[in-house]
Amino acid sequence: MSPVLSIDQETSLGLKAKRLRLALLLTQHNLAAVAGVPIAEVDLFEQNLPVRVDTKRKLLRELWARKVGKG
């Protein structure tokens, strides 16, 4: 019997991005607007549901830029 693989919700990229977004005091709407992606895709990403790689890249780039700029 092979082990069942599961996504660890505590270490998922979407959850980490959500925590960073909240720490930066951004709403999903704000992040979507500055990253140039639909708000629905921000929600999907934060729930670890499938989104395009380009969408992930835009969201993460925007979050990282704001985090670095804040420090």
N, CA, C and O atoms as a CHARMM CRD file, in Angstrom:
* protein
*
  284
    1    1 MET  N      0.84500  -1.18100   0.00000 PROA 1      0.00000
    2    1 MET  CA     0.00000   0.00000   0.00000 PROA 1      0.00000
    3    1 MET  C      0.88800   1.24200   0.00000 PROA 1      0.00000
    4    1 MET  O      1.78200   1.37400   0.83700 PROA 1      0.00000
    5    2 SER  N      0.64200   2.13400  -0.92600 PROA 2      0.00000
    6    2 SER  CA     1.45500   3.34600  -1.00900 PROA 2      0.00000
    7    2 SER  C      0.86100   4.45100  -0.13600 PROA 2      0.00000
    8    2 SER  O     -0.35400   4.50100   0.05900 PROA 2      0.00000
    9    3 PRO  N      1.70700   5.33000   0.38700 PROA 3      0.00000
   10    3 PRO  CA     1.19600   6.42300   1.23100 PROA 3      0.00000
   11    3 PRO  C      0.36900   7.41300   0.40600 PROA 3      0.00000
   12    3 PRO  O      0.61200   7.60100  -0.78600 PROA 3      0.00000
   13    4 VAL  N     -0.58000   8.02200   1.04300 PROA 4      0.00000
   14    4 VAL  CA    -1.42500   9.01700   0.39800 PROA 4      0.00000
   15    4 VAL  C     -0.75000  10.37200   0.50900 PROA 4      0.00000
   16    4 VAL  O     -0.38500  10.80600   1.60200 PROA 4      0.00000
   17    5 LEU  N     -0.58700  11.03300  -0.61600 PROA 5      0.00000
   18    5 LEU  CA     0.02200  12.35900  -0.60000 PROA 5      0.00000
   19    5 LEU  C     -1.05600  13.40000  -0.39100 PROA 5      0.00000
   20    5 LEU  O     -2.13200  13.31600  -0.98300 PROA 5      0.00000
   21    6 SER  N     -0.77800  14.36100   0.43500 PROA 6      0.00000
   22    6 SER  CA    -1.73100  15.44200   0.66100 PROA 6      0.00000
   23    6 SER  C     -0.98600  16.76800   0.71500 PROA 6      0.00000
   24    6 SER  O      0.19700  16.82000   1.05000 PROA 6      0.00000
   25    7 ILE  N     -1.68500  17.81500   0.38700 PROA 7      0.00000
   26    7 ILE  CA    -1.10300  19.14800   0.45400 PROA 7      0.00000
   27    7 ILE  C     -1.15700  19.61700   1.90100 PROA 7      0.00000
   28    7 ILE  O     -2.22200  19.63500   2.51800 PROA 7      0.00000
   29    8 ASP  N     -0.02200  19.98800   2.42800 PROA 8      0.00000
   30    8 ASP  CA     0.03800  20.51200   3.78800 PROA 8      0.00000
   31    8 ASP  C     -0.42500  21.96100   3.75200 PROA 8      0.00000
   32    8 ASP  O      0.29100  22.83600   3.26300 PROA 8      0.00000
   33    9 GLN  N     -1.60300  22.20800   4.26200 PROA 9      0.00000
   34    9 GLN  CA    -2.19300  23.54200   4.18800 PROA 9      0.00000
   35    9 GLN  C     -1.37300  24.58700   4.93100 PROA 9      0.00000
   36    9 GLN  O     -1.44300  25.76900   4.59500 PROA 9      0.00000
   37   10 GLU  N     -0.60800  24.18700   5.92100 PROA 10     0.00000
   38   10 GLU  CA     0.17500  25.15600   6.69200 PROA 10     0.00000
   39   10 GLU  C      1.41400  25.63600   5.94100 PROA 10     0.00000
   40   10 GLU  O      1.93400  26.71200   6.23700 PROA 10     0.00000
   41   11 THR  N      1.89000  24.86200   4.98300 PROA 11     0.00000
   42   11 THR  CA     3.09700  25.25600   4.26100 PROA 11     0.00000
   43   11 THR  C      2.82400  25.53100   2.78300 PROA 11     0.00000
   44   11 THR  O      3.76300  25.68500   2.00100 PROA 11     0.00000
   45   12 SER  N      1.58100  25.59300   2.40200 PROA 12     0.00000
   46   12 SER  CA     1.26000  25.81000   0.99600 PROA 12     0.00000
   47   12 SER  C      1.61600  27.23700   0.56700 PROA 12     0.00000
   48   12 SER  O      1.54900  28.17800   1.35800 PROA 12     0.00000
   49   13 LEU  N      1.99100  27.36600  -0.68900 PROA 13     0.00000
   50   13 LEU  CA     2.37100  28.66700  -1.22900 PROA 13     0.00000
   51   13 LEU  C      1.20300  29.65200  -1.16300 PROA 13     0.00000
   52   13 LEU  O      1.39700  30.82400  -0.84100 PROA 13     0.00000
   53   14 GLY  N      0.01000  29.18600  -1.46200 PROA 14     0.00000
   54   14 GLY  CA    -1.16200  30.05700  -1.42700 PROA 14     0.00000
   55   14 GLY  C     -1.42300  30.62400  -0.04200 PROA 14     0.00000
   56   14 GLY  O     -1.72900  31.80700   0.10500 PROA 14     0.00000
   57   15 LEU  N     -1.30000  29.77500   0.97400 PROA 15     0.00000
   58   15 LEU  CA    -1.52600  30.23900   2.34500 PROA 15     0.00000
   59   15 LEU  C     -0.43600  31.21500   2.77600 PROA 15     0.00000
   60   15 LEU  O     -0.71900  32.20400   3.45300 PROA 15     0.00000
   61   16 LYS  N      0.80200  30.94200   2.38900 PROA 16     0.00000
   62   16 LYS  CA     1.89200  31.86900   2.72700 PROA 16     0.00000
   63   16 LYS  C      1.66700  33.22100   2.05500 PROA 16     0.00000
   64   16 LYS  O      1.89600  34.26900   2.65900 PROA 16     0.00000
   65   17 ALA  N      1.21900  33.19000   0.80300 PROA 17     0.00000
   66   17 ALA  CA     0.94200  34.43700   0.08800 PROA 17     0.00000
   67   17 ALA  C     -0.20200  35.19500   0.75900 PROA 17     0.00000
   68   17 ALA  O     -0.15500  36.42000   0.86900 PROA 17     0.00000
   69   18 LYS  N     -1.21700  34.47800   1.20200 PROA 18     0.00000
   70   18 LYS  CA    -2.35000  35.12400   1.87500 PROA 18     0.00000
   71   18 LYS  C     -1.88700  35.79100   3.17100 PROA 18     0.00000
   72   18 LYS  O     -2.26600  36.92500   3.46400 PROA 18     0.00000
   73   19 ARG  N     -1.07300  35.08200   3.93800 PROA 19     0.00000
   74   19 ARG  CA    -0.56700  35.64900   5.19400 PROA 19     0.00000
   75   19 ARG  C      0.25500  36.91000   4.94200 PROA 19     0.00000
   76   19 ARG  O      0.14600  37.89100   5.67800 PROA 19     0.00000
   77   20 LEU  N      1.07400  36.87400   3.90300 PROA 20     0.00000
   78   20 LEU  CA     1.87500  38.04900   3.56600 PROA 20     0.00000
   79   20 LEU  C      0.98400  39.19100   3.11200 PROA 20     0.00000
   80   20 LEU  O      1.19900  40.33900   3.50100 PROA 20     0.00000
   81   21 ARG  N     -0.02300  38.88400   2.28600 PROA 21     0.00000
   82   21 ARG  CA    -0.96300  39.92300   1.83100 PROA 21     0.00000
   83   21 ARG  C     -1.63200  40.59500   3.01800 PROA 21     0.00000
   84   21 ARG  O     -1.74200  41.82100   3.06200 PROA 21     0.00000
   85   22 LEU  N     -2.07700  39.80300   3.97300 PROA 22     0.00000
   86   22 LEU  CA    -2.74400  40.35900   5.15400 PROA 22     0.00000
   87   22 LEU  C     -1.76900  41.17100   6.00900 PROA 22     0.00000
   88   22 LEU  O     -2.14100  42.21400   6.54600 PROA 22     0.00000
   89   23 ALA  N     -0.53000  40.70400   6.13700 PROA 23     0.00000
   90   23 ALA  CA     0.47800  41.43900   6.90400 PROA 23     0.00000
   91   23 ALA  C      0.78700  42.78200   6.25700 PROA 23     0.00000
   92   23 ALA  O      1.13200  43.74600   6.94000 PROA 23     0.00000
   93   24 LEU  N      0.66000  42.83600   4.93700 PROA 24     0.00000
   94   24 LEU  CA     0.90300  44.08300   4.21400 PROA 24     0.00000
   95   24 LEU  C     -0.34500  44.96500   4.14500 PROA 24     0.00000
   96   24 LEU  O     -0.33400  46.02700   3.52300 PROA 24     0.00000
   97   25 LEU  N     -1.41200  44.51200   4.78800 PROA 25     0.00000
   98   25 LEU  CA    -2.67900  45.24200   4.84600 PROA 25     0.00000
   99   25 LEU  C     -3.29300  45.46500   3.46400 PROA 25     0.00000
  100   25 LEU  O     -3.85200  46.52500   3.18200 PROA 25     0.00000
  101   26 LEU  N     -3.18000  44.45500   2.61300 PROA 26     0.00000
  102   26 LEU  CA    -3.79000  44.50400   1.28200 PROA 26     0.00000
  103   26 LEU  C     -5.03600  43.62900   1.25100 PROA 26     0.00000
  104   26 LEU  O     -5.06400  42.55200   1.84800 PROA 26     0.00000
  105   27 THR  N     -6.04700  44.09100   0.56400 PROA 27     0.00000
  106   27 THR  CA    -7.21000  43.24500   0.31900 PROA 27     0.00000
  107   27 THR  C     -6.95100  42.43400  -0.95000 PROA 27     0.00000
  108   27 THR  O     -6.03400  42.73600  -1.71400 PROA 27     0.00000
  109   28 GLN  N     -7.75800  41.41500  -1.16500 PROA 28     0.00000
  110   28 GLN  CA    -7.63500  40.65800  -2.41200 PROA 28     0.00000
  111   28 GLN  C     -7.86700  41.58400  -3.60200 PROA 28     0.00000
  112   28 GLN  O     -7.20000  41.46800  -4.63000 PROA 28     0.00000
  113   29 HSD  N     -8.80700  42.49100  -3.45500 PROA 29     0.00000
  114   29 HSD  CA    -9.11400  43.43300  -4.53800 PROA 29     0.00000
  115   29 HSD  C     -7.90900  44.32400  -4.83900 PROA 29     0.00000
  116   29 HSD  O     -7.57200  44.53500  -6.00400 PROA 29     0.00000
  117   30 ASN  N     -7.26200  44.84500  -3.80100 PROA 30     0.00000
  118   30 ASN  CA    -6.06500  45.68900  -3.99000 PROA 30     0.00000
  119   30 ASN  C     -4.95400  44.92000  -4.69600 PROA 30     0.00000
  120   30 ASN  O     -4.35100  45.41200  -5.64900 PROA 30     0.00000
  121   31 LEU  N     -4.69300  43.71100  -4.21700 PROA 31     0.00000
  122   31 LEU  CA    -3.62800  42.90500  -4.80600 PROA 31     0.00000
  123   31 LEU  C     -3.92700  42.58100  -6.26200 PROA 31     0.00000
  124   31 LEU  O     -3.04300  42.66100  -7.11500 PROA 31     0.00000
  125   32 ALA  N     -5.16000  42.22000  -6.54200 PROA 32     0.00000
  126   32 ALA  CA    -5.54000  41.91400  -7.92600 PROA 32     0.00000
  127   32 ALA  C     -5.32600  43.12700  -8.82200 PROA 32     0.00000
  128   32 ALA  O     -4.82700  43.00100  -9.94000 PROA 32     0.00000
  129   33 ALA  N     -5.69900  44.28500  -8.33400 PROA 33     0.00000
  130   33 ALA  CA    -5.57600  45.50400  -9.13100 PROA 33     0.00000
  131   33 ALA  C     -4.11800  45.84100  -9.43700 PROA 33     0.00000
  132   33 ALA  O     -3.77800  46.13100 -10.58500 PROA 33     0.00000
  133   34 VAL  N     -3.26000  45.80700  -8.42800 PROA 34     0.00000
  134   34 VAL  CA    -1.86600  46.17700  -8.65700 PROA 34     0.00000
  135   34 VAL  C     -1.10400  45.11100  -9.43900 PROA 34     0.00000
  136   34 VAL  O     -0.15200  45.42900 -10.15200 PROA 34     0.00000
  137   35 ALA  N     -1.51500  43.85200  -9.31100 PROA 35     0.00000
  138   35 ALA  CA    -0.84400  42.77100 -10.04200 PROA 35     0.00000
  139   35 ALA  C     -1.40600  42.59800 -11.44800 PROA 35     0.00000
  140   35 ALA  O     -0.79200  41.94000 -12.28800 PROA 35     0.00000
  141   36 GLY  N     -2.56700  43.18500 -11.70400 PROA 36     0.00000
  142   36 GLY  CA    -3.16400  43.08600 -13.03000 PROA 36     0.00000
  143   36 GLY  C     -3.78100  41.73100 -13.32700 PROA 36     0.00000
  144   36 GLY  O     -3.71700  41.24100 -14.45400 PROA 36     0.00000
  145   37 VAL  N     -4.38200  41.12800 -12.30400 PROA 37     0.00000
  146   37 VAL  CA    -5.04900  39.83100 -12.48700 PROA 37     0.00000
  147   37 VAL  C     -6.47800  39.92700 -11.96000 PROA 37     0.00000
  148   37 VAL  O     -6.77800  40.80500 -11.15100 PROA 37     0.00000
  149   38 PRO  N     -7.35900  39.04000 -12.40600 PROA 38     0.00000
  150   38 PRO  CA    -8.72800  39.04300 -11.88800 PROA 38     0.00000
  151   38 PRO  C     -8.75300  38.67700 -10.39500 PROA 38     0.00000
  152   38 PRO  O     -7.97400  37.83900  -9.94100 PROA 38     0.00000
  153   39 ILE  N     -9.63800  39.30100  -9.66000 PROA 39     0.00000
  154   39 ILE  CA    -9.73800  39.03300  -8.21500 PROA 39     0.00000
  155   39 ILE  C    -10.05900  37.56400  -7.94300 PROA 39     0.00000
  156   39 ILE  O     -9.61800  37.00800  -6.93800 PROA 39     0.00000
  157   40 ALA  N    -10.81300  36.94600  -8.82200 PROA 40     0.00000
  158   40 ALA  CA   -11.15000  35.52600  -8.63300 PROA 40     0.00000
  159   40 ALA  C     -9.89400  34.66300  -8.62400 PROA 40     0.00000
  160   40 ALA  O     -9.84400  33.64600  -7.93100 PROA 40     0.00000
  161   41 GLU  N     -8.88200  35.06200  -9.38800 PROA 41     0.00000
  162   41 GLU  CA    -7.64900  34.27900  -9.42900 PROA 41     0.00000
  163   41 GLU  C     -6.82900  34.44400  -8.15700 PROA 41     0.00000
  164   41 GLU  O     -6.10800  33.52500  -7.76900 PROA 41     0.00000
  165   42 VAL  N     -6.92400  35.59000  -7.50500 PROA 42     0.00000
  166   42 VAL  CA    -6.26600  35.76700  -6.20800 PROA 42     0.00000
  167   42 VAL  C     -6.88800  34.79300  -5.21100 PROA 42     0.00000
  168   42 VAL  O     -6.18000  34.11400  -4.46800 PROA 42     0.00000
  169   43 ASP  N     -8.19300  34.73400  -5.20400 PROA 43     0.00000
  170   43 ASP  CA    -8.89900  33.82500  -4.29700 PROA 43     0.00000
  171   43 ASP  C     -8.54400  32.37000  -4.58300 PROA 43     0.00000
  172   43 ASP  O     -8.28600  31.60300  -3.65400 PROA 43     0.00000
  173   44 LEU  N     -8.52700  31.98600  -5.83800 PROA 44     0.00000
  174   44 LEU  CA    -8.17000  30.60700  -6.19900 PROA 44     0.00000
  175   44 LEU  C     -6.75500  30.27600  -5.74800 PROA 44     0.00000
  176   44 LEU  O     -6.51100  29.20500  -5.19100 PROA 44     0.00000
  177   45 PHE  N     -5.83300  31.18400  -5.98700 PROA 45     0.00000
  178   45 PHE  CA    -4.44100  30.96700  -5.60000 PROA 45     0.00000
  179   45 PHE  C     -4.30800  30.78200  -4.09400 PROA 45     0.00000
  180   45 PHE  O     -3.59800  29.88700  -3.63500 PROA 45     0.00000
  181   46 GLU  N     -4.98400  31.61900  -3.33100 PROA 46     0.00000
  182   46 GLU  CA    -4.88500  31.53300  -1.86900 PROA 46     0.00000
  183   46 GLU  C     -5.52800  30.26000  -1.32500 PROA 46     0.00000
  184   46 GLU  O     -5.22700  29.84000  -0.20700 PROA 46     0.00000
  185   47 GLN  N     -6.40500  29.65100  -2.10400 PROA 47     0.00000
  186   47 GLN  CA    -7.03300  28.38600  -1.70100 PROA 47     0.00000
  187   47 GLN  C     -6.29300  27.18100  -2.27300 PROA 47     0.00000
  188   47 GLN  O     -6.75600  26.04700  -2.15300 PROA 47     0.00000
  189   48 ASN  N     -5.14200  27.42900  -2.89400 PROA 48     0.00000
  190   48 ASN  CA    -4.33300  26.38300  -3.51500 PROA 48     0.00000
  191   48 ASN  C     -5.06400  25.63500  -4.61400 PROA 48     0.00000
  192   48 ASN  O     -4.85800  24.43700  -4.81000 PROA 48     0.00000
  193   49 LEU  N     -5.91200  26.34800  -5.32200 PROA 49     0.00000
  194   49 LEU  CA    -6.59900  25.77900  -6.47000 PROA 49     0.00000
  195   49 LEU  C     -5.83900  26.18500  -7.72600 PROA 49     0.00000
  196   49 LEU  O     -5.06600  27.14200  -7.69600 PROA 49     0.00000
  197   50 PRO  N     -6.04700  25.47600  -8.81800 PROA 50     0.00000
  198   50 PRO  CA    -5.26600  25.75000 -10.02500 PROA 50     0.00000
  199   50 PRO  C     -5.45200  27.16100 -10.59200 PROA 50     0.00000
  200   50 PRO  O     -6.57400  27.62500 -10.79200 PROA 50     0.00000
  201   51 VAL  N     -4.33600  27.82000 -10.84000 PROA 51     0.00000
  202   51 VAL  CA    -4.29000  29.09900 -11.56000 PROA 51     0.00000
  203   51 VAL  C     -3.08000  29.03900 -12.48000 PROA 51     0.00000
  204   51 VAL  O     -2.18200  28.22000 -12.28700 PROA 51     0.00000
  205   52 ARG  N     -3.06400  29.90600 -13.47400 PROA 52     0.00000
  206   52 ARG  CA    -1.94800  29.93100 -14.41700 PROA 52     0.00000
  207   52 ARG  C     -0.64500  30.32400 -13.71300 PROA 52     0.00000
  208   52 ARG  O     -0.65300  31.09400 -12.75200 PROA 52     0.00000
  209   53 VAL  N      0.43900  29.79900 -14.19300 PROA 53     0.00000
  210   53 VAL  CA     1.75300  30.12600 -13.62400 PROA 53     0.00000
  211   53 VAL  C      2.01500  31.61800 -13.73700 PROA 53     0.00000
  212   53 VAL  O      2.58400  32.21500 -12.82400 PROA 53     0.00000
  213   54 ASP  N      1.61600  32.21900 -14.82600 PROA 54     0.00000
  214   54 ASP  CA     1.81000  33.65800 -15.00800 PROA 54     0.00000
  215   54 ASP  C      1.08100  34.45600 -13.92300 PROA 54     0.00000
  216   54 ASP  O      1.59000  35.47100 -13.44700 PROA 54     0.00000
  217   55 THR  N     -0.10000  33.99900 -13.53900 PROA 55     0.00000
  218   55 THR  CA    -0.85100  34.66000 -12.46700 PROA 55     0.00000
  219   55 THR  C     -0.10300  34.55600 -11.14600 PROA 55     0.00000
  220   55 THR  O      0.02800  35.54300 -10.42100 PROA 55     0.00000
  221   56 LYS  N      0.38600  33.36900 -10.83700 PROA 56     0.00000
  222   56 LYS  CA     1.15700  33.18400  -9.60300 PROA 56     0.00000
  223   56 LYS  C      2.37300  34.10800  -9.59700 PROA 56     0.00000
  224   56 LYS  O      2.67700  34.74100  -8.58600 PROA 56     0.00000
  225   57 ARG  N      3.06000  34.17800 -10.72900 PROA 57     0.00000
  226   57 ARG  CA     4.25400  35.00400 -10.83000 PROA 57     0.00000
  227   57 ARG  C      3.93700  36.47300 -10.57600 PROA 57     0.00000
  228   57 ARG  O      4.66600  37.15400  -9.85400 PROA 57     0.00000
  229   58 LYS  N      2.85800  36.95700 -11.16300 PROA 58     0.00000
  230   58 LYS  CA     2.46800  38.36400 -10.97700 PROA 58     0.00000
  231   58 LYS  C      2.11800  38.65300  -9.52400 PROA 58     0.00000
  232   58 LYS  O      2.53200  39.67300  -8.97200 PROA 58     0.00000
  233   59 LEU  N      1.36100  37.76400  -8.90800 PROA 59     0.00000
  234   59 LEU  CA     0.96000  37.96700  -7.51500 PROA 59     0.00000
  235   59 LEU  C      2.16400  37.93600  -6.58400 PROA 59     0.00000
  236   59 LEU  O      2.32300  38.81000  -5.73100 PROA 59     0.00000
  237   60 LEU  N      3.00800  36.92400  -6.75500 PROA 60     0.00000
  238   60 LEU  CA     4.17100  36.79600  -5.87800 PROA 60     0.00000
  239   60 LEU  C      5.16600  37.92900  -6.08200 PROA 60     0.00000
  240   60 LEU  O      5.77900  38.40000  -5.12400 PROA 60     0.00000
  241   61 ARG  N      5.32800  38.36700  -7.32300 PROA 61     0.00000
  242   61 ARG  CA     6.23700  39.49100  -7.59400 PROA 61     0.00000
  243   61 ARG  C      5.74800  40.75300  -6.88400 PROA 61     0.00000
  244   61 ARG  O      6.54400  41.48100  -6.29100 PROA 61     0.00000
  245   62 GLU  N      4.46200  41.00700  -6.94100 PROA 62     0.00000
  246   62 GLU  CA     3.90100  42.20000  -6.29600 PROA 62     0.00000
  247   62 GLU  C      4.02400  42.11900  -4.77300 PROA 62     0.00000
  248   62 GLU  O      4.39600  43.09700  -4.12400 PROA 62     0.00000
  249   63 LEU  N      3.71200  40.95500  -4.20800 PROA 63     0.00000
  250   63 LEU  CA     3.82900  40.78700  -2.75600 PROA 63     0.00000
  251   63 LEU  C      5.28200  40.95900  -2.30700 PROA 63     0.00000
  252   63 LEU  O      5.55600  41.62600  -1.30900 PROA 63     0.00000
  253   64 TRP  N      6.20500  40.35400  -3.05100 PROA 64     0.00000
  254   64 TRP  CA     7.61600  40.43900  -2.67600 PROA 64     0.00000
  255   64 TRP  C      8.11400  41.88700  -2.76000 PROA 64     0.00000
  256   64 TRP  O      8.82500  42.35500  -1.87100 PROA 64     0.00000
  257   65 ALA  N      7.74300  42.58100  -3.81500 PROA 65     0.00000
  258   65 ALA  CA     8.17600  43.97200  -3.97500 PROA 65     0.00000
  259   65 ALA  C      7.68400  44.82800  -2.81200 PROA 65     0.00000
  260   65 ALA  O      8.41700  45.68200  -2.31300 PROA 65     0.00000
  261   66 ARG  N      6.46900  44.60500  -2.39000 PROA 66     0.00000
  262   66 ARG  CA     5.92700  45.38700  -1.27100 PROA 66     0.00000
  263   66 ARG  C      6.59200  45.00400   0.04400 PROA 66     0.00000
  264   66 ARG  O      6.83000  45.86100   0.89500 PROA 66     0.00000
  265   67 LYS  N      6.89500  43.71200   0.21400 PROA 67     0.00000
  266   67 LYS  CA     7.55500  43.27700   1.44500 PROA 67     0.00000
  267   67 LYS  C      8.96100  43.86900   1.54100 PROA 67     0.00000
  268   67 LYS  O      9.35700  44.36900   2.59400 PROA 67     0.00000
  269   68 VAL  N      9.70300  43.81200   0.45300 PROA 68     0.00000
  270   68 VAL  CA    11.07000  44.34400   0.43000 PROA 68     0.00000
  271   68 VAL  C     11.03900  45.86800   0.59600 PROA 68     0.00000
  272   68 VAL  O     11.86200  46.43300   1.31500 PROA 68     0.00000
  273   69 GLY  N     10.11100  46.51100  -0.05600 PROA 69     0.00000
  274   69 GLY  CA    10.00300  47.96100   0.03800 PROA 69     0.00000
  275   69 GLY  C      9.60500  48.45200   1.42500 PROA 69     0.00000
  276   69 GLY  O      9.93000  49.57200   1.81800 PROA 69     0.00000
  277   70 LYS  N      8.89800  47.60000   2.15700 PROA 70     0.00000
  278   70 LYS  CA     8.43400  47.96800   3.48800 PROA 70     0.00000
  279   70 LYS  C      9.55600  47.88300   4.52500 PROA 70     0.00000
  280   70 LYS  O      9.57900  48.64300   5.49200 PROA 70     0.00000
  281   71 GLY  N     10.48500  46.94700   4.30800 PROA 71     0.00000
  282   71 GLY  CA    11.55500  46.69300   5.26200 PROA 71     0.00000
  283   71 GLY  C     12.62000  47.69300   5.19800 PROA 71     0.00000
  284   71 GLY  O     13.59300  47.60700   5.94800 PROA 71     0.00000
